[in-house]
Amino acid sequence: MQTATDSVTSGPAADLAQQAGFATLDWIVIVLYFCLIGWIAWWYGRHQKNQIDYFLASRNAGWVVIGASIFTSNIGSEHIVGLAGQGAATGMAMAHWELHAWCLVVLAGLFVPFYYKSGVETIPQFLEKRFSARARMILSCVSLVAYVFTKVSVTVYAGAIVFQALLPDTFGTPQNAFWVGAFSTVIITGIYTVFGGMRAIMSTSTPQAVIILFGSFVITAIGLIKLGDGQGLGAGWSELVEQCKVNKESFALWRPLSDPGFPWLGILIASPIVGLWYWCTDQYIVQRALSAKDLVTARRGALFGGVLKVWPVLIFMIPGMIGWALHQKGIIALPPKMVGGEVVAPIDGDQVFAIMVKLLLPVGIRGLIVACLLAALMSSLASLFNSSASLFTVDIYEKLRPGRSPQHLLLVGRVATAVVVALGIIWIPVMAKISGGGLYQYLQSVQGYLAPPITAVFFLGLFWTRINSAGASWGLGAGFVLGMIKLTIQAFFGQGKIESPALLAQIGDFNFLYASGVLFLLSSIIVVIASYMTEPPPEEKIRGLTYGSIHHESATEIKASWDFGNKFMAALILLLVGTMYIYFSFWLN
């Protein structure tokens, strides 16, 4: 296998490296993009009157805007950078997390009627209606911790890696480029989120979705053409398949039970738990559906987001695999993975996408794709900031200081957004030290410890009327503590770390996929036991807030909102996901 150094000093990679560099046209495209985003934030920021305007865009959004906002909120720079990195490093192993479009069918078909009919502004607020204020407070605090220390930090770190790869010498050194990228994107995004609110986020989501999809399709196509020696997309794809077949054990979608990282049984256990939590119960995503003008629109918006969600495997993960194959052929050069000054892997997967942009794309298009990356980063961060601020304002501050005016709550929301921005900046140095295993895998493993108790409480609460406030509170609290214990032990104990006592080392090395399943089972048991040890929930905590009751009270309206258009999109999503599973299950045979 060729080394990065050999590839740079001679051959096609050297020629590409000499041609790479940002031209004036690239900078013009990027500057125009930022000017447009700034103008939109200013324009919509003028019309913020209260917290409903700021957090839910006045509940008047259309289904295209909702779906595009769901997609762009999910697809941040950590997806574009991290998914390409996982494609280069582990092939299709983590594609299961990006084939979660079916979870949006569950959101639209099952959860949206509960959220929309209850009139809540946040998901923790729904938990208060179904259970108690204590359950609401626990979920709010857990969600805020998760946002600041996983999503915000990972997204910012991924954006900084993009700057480091694309502009290594622009600010003196690659390290300077990293920090300039991290701080500038966080601050600019924070400013436009503080002033623009949800209206600005959702108004920019549709053009950002178009840019992201277009840019990723372009780099996929150019990469395949280069890989196929200019013979077309088909030849490039055939070459990619042949190269992956040679390394089948590292690129297959399904891995044997003996695989230490991604055994197929662990995938089947953990992936749905994380997917259903993220897509159906996380404020970050569901907040978009809550901004719909009616129930039909809310469901259709969620489904349109699912249609868009089908594509990330093809346009983000596959480019990473193409980058790996181009590196193998010596067409581009990928740097080795360095941790503490030592090489820990032949290539640094997290830099694959940015290096492909830098080396393969022509002037002008390169600037557009960088704008695409910045669009993904800013959209994802903006959604994070806004959702975090809404959780704090509505679920914590308003509970502690009731009776405040809408204008006062709007101000608190903006201050809370600014605080989240500051916390994201503070966490960057720590994130830079603990993300050595690959951004996307790190993100999914941490979420695998946060998701199980929340998923358990929501599903048990919706389908089992006997589940009460005590069960929900104990399940959420104990599940969160157990997940953080596993994460802490994993950070310090295990093979190559502290190996004594042996029990802690075994817990640290216990596969994160199986750990998610164990946490889900333990959380469910705690919820059920605590519920049966206390009084049944009163009637008002069940009426319209469990599956049987809401379909009894609002059956006609709910059935009417599941119209032909929504049924068609749901069927399309399931067909596309099923087709991709069938193809990639056998593509290397």
C-alpha positions as CSV (number, residue, x, y, z in Angstrom):
1,M,0.0,0.0,0.0
2,Q,1.3,3.4,-0.9
3,T,2.1,5.9,1.8
4,A,0.9,9.4,1.9
5,T,4.5,10.7,1.6
6,D,5.2,8.6,-1.5
7,S,1.9,9.8,-3.1
8,V,2.7,13.4,-2.6
9,T,6.3,13.4,-3.9
10,S,5.5,11.8,-7.2
11,G,2.7,10.7,-9.5
12,P,-0.9,12.0,-10.1
13,A,-1.3,13.0,-6.5
14,A,1.7,15.4,-6.8
15,D,0.2,17.0,-9.9
16,L,-3.2,17.5,-8.2
17,A,-1.5,18.9,-5.1
18,Q,0.3,21.5,-7.1
19,Q,-2.9,22.6,-8.8
20,A,-4.9,22.8,-5.6
21,G,-5.5,26.1,-3.9
22,F,-8.2,28.6,-3.4
23,A,-8.7,31.1,-6.2
24,T,-10.4,34.5,-6.2
25,L,-13.6,33.0,-7.6
26,D,-13.8,30.5,-4.8
27,W,-13.6,33.2,-2.2
28,I,-16.2,35.3,-4.0
29,V,-18.7,32.4,-3.9
30,I,-18.1,31.9,-0.2
31,V,-18.4,35.6,0.7
32,L,-21.6,35.9,-1.3
33,Y,-23.0,32.9,0.6
34,F,-22.2,34.5,4.0
35,C,-23.7,37.8,2.9
36,L,-27.0,36.1,1.9
37,I,-27.2,34.2,5.2
38,G,-26.6,37.4,7.1
39,W,-29.2,39.3,5.2
40,I,-31.8,36.5,5.8
41,A,-31.0,36.5,9.6
42,W,-31.4,40.3,9.7
43,W,-34.7,40.3,7.7
44,Y,-36.4,37.6,9.8
45,G,-34.9,38.8,13.0
46,R,-36.9,42.0,12.7
47,H,-40.2,40.2,13.1
48,Q,-39.5,38.2,16.3
49,K,-42.2,39.2,18.8
50,N,-42.3,36.3,21.3
51,Q,-40.9,32.9,22.1
52,I,-43.4,31.2,19.7
53,D,-42.0,33.2,16.8
54,Y,-38.4,32.6,17.9
55,F,-38.6,28.9,18.6
56,L,-41.4,27.6,16.4
57,A,-41.5,30.2,13.5
58,S,-45.1,31.1,14.5
59,R,-46.3,27.6,13.8
60,N,-46.9,28.4,10.2
61,A,-44.3,26.4,8.3
62,G,-45.0,24.4,5.1
63,W,-44.1,20.8,4.6
64,V,-41.2,21.4,2.1
65,V,-39.5,23.8,4.5
66,I,-40.1,21.4,7.5
67,G,-38.6,18.4,5.6
68,A,-35.6,20.4,4.4
69,S,-35.0,21.8,7.8
70,I,-35.1,18.3,9.4
71,F,-32.6,17.2,6.8
72,T,-30.2,20.1,7.1
73,S,-30.4,20.0,10.9
74,N,-29.3,16.4,10.8
75,I,-26.7,16.7,8.1
76,G,-24.1,18.9,9.7
77,S,-20.4,19.0,9.0
78,E,-19.9,16.1,11.3
79,H,-21.9,14.0,8.9
80,I,-20.2,15.1,5.7
81,V,-16.8,14.9,7.3
82,G,-17.4,12.0,9.7
83,L,-19.4,9.8,7.3
84,A,-16.8,10.1,4.6
85,G,-14.2,9.3,7.2
86,Q,-16.1,6.2,8.3
87,G,-16.5,5.2,4.7
88,A,-12.8,5.4,4.2
89,A,-11.9,3.6,7.5
90,T,-14.7,1.1,8.0
91,G,-16.7,0.9,4.7
92,M,-20.4,0.4,5.1
93,A,-20.2,-0.6,8.8
94,M,-22.0,2.5,10.1
95,A,-24.4,2.9,7.1
96,H,-27.1,1.4,9.3
97,W,-27.3,4.7,11.2
98,E,-27.7,6.6,7.9
99,L,-30.5,4.3,6.7
100,H,-32.8,5.6,9.5
101,A,-35.2,7.2,7.1
102,W,-37.7,4.6,8.2
103,C,-37.6,6.2,11.7
104,L,-39.2,9.3,10.2
105,V,-42.1,7.2,9.0
106,V,-42.5,6.2,12.7
107,L,-42.3,9.9,13.7
108,A,-45.0,10.9,11.2
109,G,-47.2,7.9,11.7
110,L,-47.0,7.5,15.4
111,F,-45.5,10.4,17.3
112,V,-46.5,13.6,15.5
113,P,-50.3,13.3,16.4
114,F,-49.4,13.2,20.1
115,Y,-47.0,16.1,19.9
116,Y,-49.2,18.3,17.7
117,K,-52.5,17.6,19.3
118,S,-51.1,18.3,22.8
119,G,-49.9,21.8,21.7
120,V,-46.5,21.5,23.3
121,E,-43.5,23.7,22.3
122,T,-40.9,21.2,23.5
123,I,-40.6,17.4,23.8
124,P,-39.9,17.6,27.6
125,Q,-43.2,19.6,27.9
126,F,-45.0,16.6,26.4
127,L,-43.4,14.4,29.1
128,E,-44.9,16.7,31.8
129,K,-48.3,16.3,30.3
130,R,-48.0,12.5,30.2
131,F,-46.0,12.1,33.4
132,S,-44.9,15.0,35.6
133,A,-42.8,18.2,35.9
134,R,-39.9,16.1,37.4
135,A,-39.7,13.9,34.3
136,R,-39.8,17.0,32.1
137,M,-36.9,18.6,34.1
138,I,-34.8,15.4,33.9
139,L,-35.2,15.1,30.2
140,S,-34.4,18.8,29.7
141,C,-31.2,18.6,31.7
142,V,-30.1,15.4,30.0
143,S,-30.8,16.9,26.6
144,L,-28.9,20.1,27.3
145,V,-25.9,18.1,28.5
146,A,-26.0,15.9,25.4
147,Y,-26.3,19.0,23.1
148,V,-23.3,20.9,24.5
149,F,-20.9,18.0,25.0
150,T,-21.7,15.8,22.0
151,K,-23.5,17.6,19.1
152,V,-22.2,21.1,19.4
153,S,-18.6,20.0,20.1
154,V,-18.5,17.3,17.4
155,T,-20.1,19.6,14.8
156,V,-17.6,22.5,15.6
157,Y,-14.7,20.1,15.6
158,A,-15.7,18.7,12.2
159,G,-16.0,22.2,10.8
160,A,-12.5,23.1,12.1
161,I,-11.1,20.0,10.4
162,V,-12.5,21.2,7.1
163,F,-10.7,24.6,7.5
164,Q,-7.5,22.7,8.5
165,A,-7.6,20.5,5.4
166,L,-8.7,23.2,2.9
167,L,-6.8,26.2,4.1
168,P,-3.7,24.8,5.9
169,D,-1.4,27.8,5.1
170,T,-3.9,30.6,4.8
171,F,-3.6,31.5,8.5
172,G,0.1,30.6,9.0
173,T,-0.2,27.0,10.1
174,P,-2.7,24.1,9.8
175,Q,-3.2,24.4,13.6
176,N,-4.1,28.1,13.2
177,A,-6.5,27.3,10.4
178,F,-8.2,24.7,12.7
179,W,-8.8,27.3,15.5
180,V,-9.8,30.1,13.1
181,G,-12.4,27.8,11.5
182,A,-13.7,26.6,14.8
183,F,-14.2,30.0,16.4
184,S,-15.4,31.9,13.3
185,T,-18.1,29.4,12.3
186,V,-19.4,29.1,15.9
187,I,-19.5,32.9,16.4
188,I,-21.1,33.7,13.0
189,T,-23.7,30.9,13.4
190,G,-24.4,32.0,16.9
191,I,-25.0,35.6,15.8
192,Y,-27.5,34.7,13.1
193,T,-29.3,32.2,15.3
194,V,-29.5,34.7,18.2
195,F,-31.1,37.4,15.9
196,G,-32.9,35.2,13.3
197,G,-34.4,32.4,15.5
198,M,-36.3,29.5,13.9
199,R,-37.6,31.7,11.0
200,A,-34.0,32.3,9.8
201,I,-33.0,28.7,10.3
202,M,-36.0,27.3,8.4
203,S,-35.9,30.0,5.7
204,T,-32.3,29.1,4.8
205,S,-32.9,25.3,5.1
206,T,-34.3,24.7,1.6
207,P,-31.5,26.4,-0.3
208,Q,-29.0,24.8,2.0
209,A,-30.4,21.4,1.4
210,V,-30.2,22.0,-2.4
211,I,-26.5,23.1,-2.0
212,I,-25.6,20.1,0.2
213,L,-27.2,17.6,-2.2
214,F,-25.8,19.2,-5.3
215,G,-22.3,19.6,-3.9
216,S,-22.1,16.0,-2.7
217,F,-23.4,14.6,-5.9
218,V,-20.8,16.6,-7.9
219,I,-17.9,15.3,-5.8
220,T,-19.2,11.7,-5.9
221,A,-19.5,11.9,-9.7
222,I,-16.0,13.5,-10.2
223,G,-14.5,11.0,-7.8
224,L,-16.0,8.1,-9.7
225,I,-14.8,9.5,-13.1
226,K,-11.3,9.9,-11.7
227,L,-11.4,6.4,-10.2
228,G,-12.5,5.0,-13.6
229,D,-9.7,6.7,-15.5
230,G,-12.1,9.0,-17.2
231,Q,-14.2,6.1,-18.6
232,G,-17.4,7.3,-16.9
233,L,-19.4,6.7,-13.7
234,G,-20.1,3.0,-14.4
235,A,-16.4,2.3,-14.8
236,G,-15.6,4.1,-11.6
237,W,-18.2,2.3,-9.7
238,S,-17.0,-1.1,-11.0
239,E,-13.4,-0.2,-9.9
240,L,-14.7,0.9,-6.5
241,V,-16.5,-2.4,-6.0
242,E,-13.5,-4.4,-7.1
243,Q,-11.2,-2.6,-4.7
244,C,-13.6,-3.1,-1.8
245,K,-14.0,-6.8,-2.6
246,V,-10.2,-7.2,-2.0
247,N,-10.8,-5.7,1.5
248,K,-14.3,-7.2,1.9
249,E,-14.0,-7.8,5.7
250,S,-13.3,-4.0,6.2
251,F,-16.1,-2.7,3.8
252,A,-19.1,-5.1,4.2
253,L,-22.4,-3.8,5.5
254,W,-22.9,-6.8,7.8
255,R,-20.0,-8.1,10.0
256,P,-19.7,-11.5,11.7
257,L,-20.4,-11.9,15.4
258,S,-16.7,-12.3,16.0
259,D,-16.1,-8.7,14.7
260,P,-14.9,-6.6,17.7
261,G,-16.3,-3.3,16.4
262,F,-19.5,-3.9,14.5
263,P,-21.0,-7.4,15.0
264,W,-24.3,-7.8,13.1
265,L,-26.3,-8.6,16.3
266,G,-25.0,-5.5,18.0
267,I,-26.0,-3.4,15.0
268,L,-29.6,-4.8,15.0
269,I,-29.9,-4.0,18.8
270,A,-28.3,-0.5,19.0
271,S,-29.1,1.1,15.7
272,P,-33.0,1.2,16.2
273,I,-32.7,2.4,19.8
274,V,-30.5,5.4,18.8
275,G,-32.6,6.0,15.6
276,L,-36.0,6.1,17.3
277,W,-34.7,8.3,20.1
278,Y,-33.0,10.8,17.7
279,W,-35.7,11.0,15.1
280,C,-38.9,10.6,17.2
281,T,-38.1,12.1,20.7
282,D,-35.3,14.5,20.3
283,Q,-36.1,18.2,20.5
284,Y,-33.5,19.0,18.0
285,I,-35.4,17.2,15.2
286,V,-39.0,17.2,16.3
287,Q,-39.0,20.9,16.9
288,R,-39.3,21.3,13.1
289,A,-42.5,19.3,12.9
290,L,-44.0,21.3,15.8
291,S,-43.7,24.4,13.7
292,A,-46.2,23.1,11.1
293,K,-49.4,25.0,10.4
294,D,-51.6,21.8,10.7
295,L,-51.4,18.1,11.4
296,V,-51.4,17.1,7.8
297,T,-48.4,19.4,7.1
298,A,-46.6,18.2,10.2
299,R,-46.7,14.6,9.1
300,R,-45.9,15.4,5.5
301,G,-42.9,17.5,6.5
302,A,-41.5,14.7,8.6
303,L,-42.0,12.3,5.7
304,F,-40.3,14.7,3.2
305,G,-37.4,14.8,5.6
306,G,-37.3,11.0,5.4
307,V,-37.2,11.1,1.6
308,L,-34.1,13.4,1.8
309,K,-32.6,11.2,4.6
310,V,-32.3,8.2,2.2
311,W,-29.4,9.8,0.3
312,P,-26.5,10.4,2.8
313,V,-25.1,6.9,2.4
314,L,-24.7,7.5,-1.3
315,I,-23.5,11.1,-1.2
316,F,-21.4,11.2,2.0
317,M,-20.3,7.7,2.9
318,I,-19.6,6.5,-0.6
319,P,-17.3,9.5,-1.4
320,G,-15.2,8.4,1.6
321,M,-14.8,5.0,0.1
322,I,-14.0,6.6,-3.3
323,G,-11.3,8.7,-1.6
324,W,-9.8,5.6,-0.1
325,A,-9.8,3.9,-3.5
326,L,-8.2,7.0,-5.1
327,H,-5.5,6.9,-2.4
328,Q,-4.9,3.3,-3.1
329,K,-4.3,4.1,-6.8
330,G,-2.0,7.0,-6.0
331,I,-4.4,9.6,-7.5
332,I,-4.8,11.5,-4.3
333,A,-2.7,11.4,-1.1
334,L,-4.4,11.1,2.3
335,P,-2.4,11.9,5.5
336,P,-2.0,9.2,8.2
337,K,-4.0,9.4,11.4
338,M,-1.9,11.0,14.1
339,V,-2.6,10.8,17.9
340,G,-0.1,12.3,20.3
341,G,2.5,12.6,17.5
342,E,2.3,8.9,16.6
343,V,0.7,7.3,13.5
344,V,-2.3,5.1,14.7
345,A,-3.8,4.4,11.3
346,P,-2.7,4.5,7.6
347,I,-5.1,7.3,6.7
348,D,-7.0,10.0,8.6
349,G,-10.5,9.3,7.4
350,D,-11.9,12.6,8.8
351,Q,-9.9,14.6,6.3
352,V,-11.0,12.5,3.2
353,F,-13.9,14.7,2.1
354,A,-12.2,18.0,2.5
355,I,-9.1,16.8,0.6
356,M,-11.2,15.5,-2.2
357,V,-12.8,18.9,-2.5
358,K,-9.4,20.5,-2.5
359,L,-7.7,18.2,-5.0
360,L,-10.4,17.1,-7.4
361,L,-12.8,20.1,-8.0
362,P,-12.3,23.0,-10.5
363,V,-12.1,26.6,-9.5
364,G,-15.5,28.1,-8.6
365,I,-17.1,24.7,-8.0
366,R,-14.6,24.2,-5.2
367,G,-15.8,27.4,-3.6
368,L,-19.4,26.3,-4.0
369,I,-18.7,22.9,-2.3
370,V,-16.9,24.7,0.5
371,A,-20.1,26.9,0.8
372,C,-21.9,23.5,0.9
373,L,-19.8,22.4,3.9
374,L,-20.3,25.7,5.6
375,A,-24.0,25.5,4.9
376,A,-24.1,22.1,6.6
377,L,-22.1,23.3,9.6
378,M,-24.1,26.5,10.1
379,S,-27.5,24.8,9.6
380,S,-26.7,22.0,12.1
381,L,-25.2,24.4,14.6
382,A,-28.0,26.9,14.3
383,S,-30.6,24.2,15.0
384,L,-28.6,23.0,18.0
385,F,-28.3,26.5,19.4
386,N,-32.0,27.2,18.9
387,S,-33.2,23.9,20.3
388,S,-30.9,24.2,23.3
389,A,-32.2,27.7,24.0
390,S,-35.8,26.6,23.7
391,L,-35.2,23.7,26.1
392,F,-33.7,26.1,28.7
393,T,-36.2,28.9,28.2
394,V,-39.4,26.9,28.1
395,D,-38.6,23.9,30.2
396,I,-36.3,25.3,32.9
397,Y,-36.5,29.1,33.1
398,E,-40.2,29.5,32.6
399,K,-40.8,26.8,35.2
400,L,-38.6,28.6,37.7
401,R,-39.8,32.1,36.9
402,P,-43.4,31.8,35.7
403,G,-45.6,34.7,34.5
404,R,-42.9,36.5,32.5
405,S,-43.9,38.4,29.4
406,P,-43.3,37.0,25.9
407,Q,-40.7,39.8,25.2
408,H,-38.8,38.8,28.4
409,L,-38.8,35.1,27.4
410,L,-37.6,36.1,23.9
411,L,-34.7,37.9,25.5
412,V,-33.9,34.9,27.7
413,G,-33.9,32.7,24.7
414,R,-31.4,34.8,22.9
415,V,-29.2,35.0,26.0
416,A,-29.4,31.2,26.4
417,T,-28.4,30.8,22.8
418,A,-25.3,32.9,23.4
419,V,-24.4,30.8,26.5
420,V,-24.6,27.6,24.4
421,V,-22.3,29.2,21.8
422,A,-19.8,30.0,24.6
423,L,-20.0,26.5,26.0
424,G,-19.4,25.1,22.6
425,I,-16.3,27.2,22.2
426,I,-15.0,26.2,25.7
427,W,-15.4,22.5,24.9
428,I,-13.4,22.6,21.6
429,P,-10.0,22.0,23.2
430,V,-11.3,19.0,25.1
431,M,-13.1,17.6,22.0
432,A,-9.8,17.8,20.0
433,K,-8.2,15.4,22.5
434,I,-11.0,12.8,22.8
435,S,-12.1,12.3,19.2
436,G,-9.3,10.1,18.1
437,G,-11.5,7.2,17.2
438,G,-13.3,9.0,14.3
439,L,-15.9,11.7,14.7
440,Y,-18.9,9.8,13.6
441,Q,-18.2,6.6,15.5
442,Y,-17.5,8.7,18.6
443,L,-20.8,10.5,18.2
444,Q,-22.8,7.3,17.8
445,S,-21.2,5.6,20.7
446,V,-22.0,8.5,23.1
447,Q,-25.5,8.7,21.8
448,G,-25.8,5.0,22.3
449,Y,-25.4,5.6,26.1
450,L,-27.8,8.6,26.2
451,A,-30.6,7.2,24.0
452,P,-31.8,3.9,25.7
453,P,-33.6,5.3,28.8
454,I,-35.4,8.1,26.7
455,T,-36.5,5.6,24.1
456,A,-37.7,3.2,26.7
457,V,-39.7,5.9,28.6
458,F,-41.4,7.3,25.5
459,F,-42.5,3.9,24.0
460,L,-43.6,2.4,27.3
461,G,-45.5,5.6,28.1
462,L,-47.3,5.7,24.8
463,F,-48.4,2.1,24.7
464,W,-48.7,1.1,28.4
465,T,-51.2,3.1,30.4
466,R,-49.9,1.7,33.7
467,I,-46.6,3.5,33.3
468,N,-46.6,6.5,35.7
469,S,-44.5,9.5,36.7
470,A,-42.4,7.6,39.2
471,G,-41.5,5.0,36.5
472,A,-40.6,7.7,34.0
473,S,-38.5,9.7,36.5
474,W,-36.6,6.7,37.8
475,G,-36.1,5.3,34.3
476,L,-34.7,8.5,32.9
477,G,-32.5,9.3,35.9
478,A,-31.1,5.9,36.5
479,G,-30.6,5.2,32.8
480,F,-28.7,8.4,32.4
481,V,-26.4,7.7,35.4
482,L,-25.7,4.1,34.2
483,G,-24.9,5.4,30.7
484,M,-22.5,8.0,32.0
485,I,-20.9,5.4,34.3
486,K,-20.2,3.2,31.2
487,L,-18.9,6.2,29.2
488,T,-16.5,7.2,32.1
489,I,-15.2,3.7,32.6
490,Q,-14.7,3.3,28.9
491,A,-12.6,6.5,28.8
492,F,-10.1,5.3,31.4
493,F,-10.3,1.4,31.7
494,G,-9.7,-1.3,29.1
495,Q,-7.1,-2.8,26.9
496,G,-4.2,-0.4,26.4
497,K,-5.6,1.8,29.2
498,I,-5.9,1.0,32.9
499,E,-6.3,-2.8,33.0
500,S,-6.8,-3.3,36.7
501,P,-9.2,-4.1,38.3
502,A,-10.2,-6.6,35.6
503,L,-13.9,-6.0,36.0
504,L,-13.7,-2.3,35.2
505,A,-11.4,-3.2,32.2
506,Q,-14.0,-5.6,30.9
507,I,-16.8,-3.1,31.3
508,G,-14.6,-0.5,29.5
509,D,-14.0,-2.9,26.6
510,F,-17.6,-4.1,26.4
511,N,-18.9,-3.4,22.9
512,F,-20.8,-0.1,22.7
513,L,-23.5,-1.7,20.6
514,Y,-24.3,-4.4,23.1
515,A,-24.0,-1.8,25.9
516,S,-26.9,0.2,24.3
517,G,-29.1,-2.9,24.4
518,V,-28.2,-3.6,28.0
519,L,-29.0,0.0,29.0
520,F,-32.3,-0.1,27.2
521,L,-33.3,-3.4,29.0
522,L,-32.2,-2.1,32.4
523,S,-34.0,1.2,31.9
524,S,-37.2,-0.6,30.8
525,I,-37.1,-2.8,33.8
526,I,-36.6,0.2,36.2
527,V,-39.6,2.0,34.5
528,V,-41.9,-0.9,34.9
529,I,-40.9,-1.8,38.5
530,A,-41.1,1.8,39.7
531,S,-44.5,2.2,38.1
532,Y,-46.0,-0.9,39.7
533,M,-44.6,0.0,43.1
534,T,-46.5,3.3,43.1
535,E,-50.1,4.4,42.3
536,P,-51.5,4.2,38.7
537,P,-51.4,7.5,36.8
538,P,-54.6,9.7,37.1
539,E,-57.0,9.9,34.1
540,E,-55.7,13.3,33.0
541,K,-52.2,11.9,32.5
542,I,-53.5,9.3,30.0
543,R,-56.4,11.0,28.1
544,G,-55.2,11.9,24.6
545,L,-51.6,11.0,25.6
546,T,-51.5,7.3,25.0
547,Y,-52.0,5.4,21.7
548,G,-55.4,4.0,22.6
549,S,-56.8,7.2,24.0
550,I,-55.8,9.6,21.3
551,H,-57.1,7.3,18.5
552,H,-60.3,7.0,20.4
553,E,-60.8,10.8,20.9
554,S,-59.4,12.1,17.6
555,A,-59.6,9.1,15.3
556,T,-61.3,11.0,12.4
557,E,-58.8,13.9,12.4
558,I,-55.8,11.6,12.7
559,K,-57.0,9.3,9.9
560,A,-57.8,12.3,7.6
561,S,-54.3,13.7,8.2
562,W,-52.8,10.4,6.9
563,D,-53.9,11.1,3.4
564,F,-52.7,9.6,0.0
565,G,-49.7,11.9,-0.3
566,N,-48.4,10.9,3.1
567,K,-49.1,7.2,2.5
568,F,-47.2,7.5,-0.8
569,M,-44.2,9.2,0.7
570,A,-44.1,6.6,3.6
571,A,-44.2,3.8,1.1
572,L,-41.5,5.4,-1.1
573,I,-39.2,5.8,2.0
574,L,-39.6,2.1,3.0
575,L,-39.0,1.0,-0.6
576,L,-35.8,3.1,-1.0
577,V,-34.4,1.9,2.3
578,G,-35.3,-1.7,1.6
579,T,-33.7,-1.5,-1.9
580,M,-30.4,0.0,-0.4
581,Y,-30.3,-2.7,2.3
582,I,-30.7,-5.5,-0.3
583,Y,-28.1,-4.1,-2.7
584,F,-25.4,-3.3,-0.1
585,S,-26.0,-6.6,1.7
586,F,-24.7,-8.5,-1.4
587,W,-22.7,-5.9,-3.3
588,L,-19.3,-7.5,-2.5
589,N,-20.3,-11.1,-3.1
